[in-house]
Amino acid sequence: MPNSMNRIRFGGLAIVLALSLIFAAQRTLRAQSNDASSDASQEVILDEIVAKVNTEIITLTDLRDEERKLRTSVNAQLQDPQAQQSEFSKQRYELLRNLILNKIIIQRAEELGMLANIENDVSTAIQSILQDNNIPDLDTFRRILQQQGTTYEEYRSALRERFIVQTMQQQFVYSKVTILTEEVEQYYQENIGQFTELPEVEVGEILFLTEGKNKQQVRGRAEDVLARLKAGEVFEELARQYSEGPTANQGGELGTFKQGQMAERLEGVAFSLQQGQFSDLVEMDYGLVILKLLSKKDARPKPLEEVREQVVRILQNEKVGPYLKTFLDDLIGQSYVFVSPKYRDQFNLKDL
């Protein structure tokens, strides 16, 4: 097994086998209670078995835990309730299949003795996470995870299992995919727009709010400031004196925006200006704005060397399908999988 972190693939490997976070702890399914008046024993069902994967089980509690985490993840990514429900339903349909496949892969990794250094890899990854996010120590990290509805132990377990799955994919799937230099160069040239940085502008503003005010009086003040700008007064000084926006104390400096990040009307004005030029009054729902273009960067294709690894990953994912199918088919063919009939119609269990 690879014993260093750089042998494990992180991110960008979005393939058919989604990596489901497996947080549920093992649970006792049955217990016997002794009858005080007889030798008879009675089985008490504490949880429901959804699936058996060789010697392991997936319980209803496990499944519900995964559904809850999926719901939280989807809701964090999307704002529209209808879009949330649609995406949740789509991903839920694959959820049980992914849980089963992950268990099969992890079991095979254990059989092959590939887990010798996995705990070190996980610890190294967590330390990198702390450093990259300026988290001072594990105790702080534990509190952050708790606020997000999970525990450090659950997080570490999920990360461990993800590493195992990715390591197995690297060794038995991606290692079989060959990407030629000519293919990388061709894809880059044919998809140059995909690797082009969007143009951006840095702008300042003088804002006059109209809500709850006499709009004609507000316009009069705005036109007076605009006239003073045209007469040669300094934009930043006038912004400090007259702007009603939160940027007034900074001379109206609003920030840097890539194309598509500003309100459409303001963006059209900002990108039409030359550096150092200011606009006429721009009417918005909330008030009147004078924009100044502080700087501009045109669209820039990133050099191939800067995006080579990204192109390679894209090409690998395009080619990996047959190898992945063979890998999974072999594992499934050597495994015992049983899914309770009650759940078979609720999930995609193709080929299991």
Secondary structure, DSSP 8 states (H G I E B T S, - for coil): ---SGGGS--S----SS------------EEEEE-TTSS-EEEEE-S-EEEEETTEEEEHHHHHHHHHHHHHHHHHH---HHHHHHHHHHHHHTHHHHHHHHHHHHHHHHHTT--TTHHHHHHHHHHHHHHHTT---HHHHHHHHHHTT--HHHHHHHHHHHHHHHHHHHHHTGGG----HHHHHHHHHHTGGGGEE--EEEEEEEEEE-TTS-HHHHHHHHHHHHHHHHTT--HHHHHHHH--STTGGGTTEEEEEETTSS-HHHHHHHTTS-TT-B---EE-SSEEEEEEEEEEE--EE--HHHHHHHHHHHHHHHH-HHHHHHHHHHHHHTS-EEE-HHHHTTS--TT-
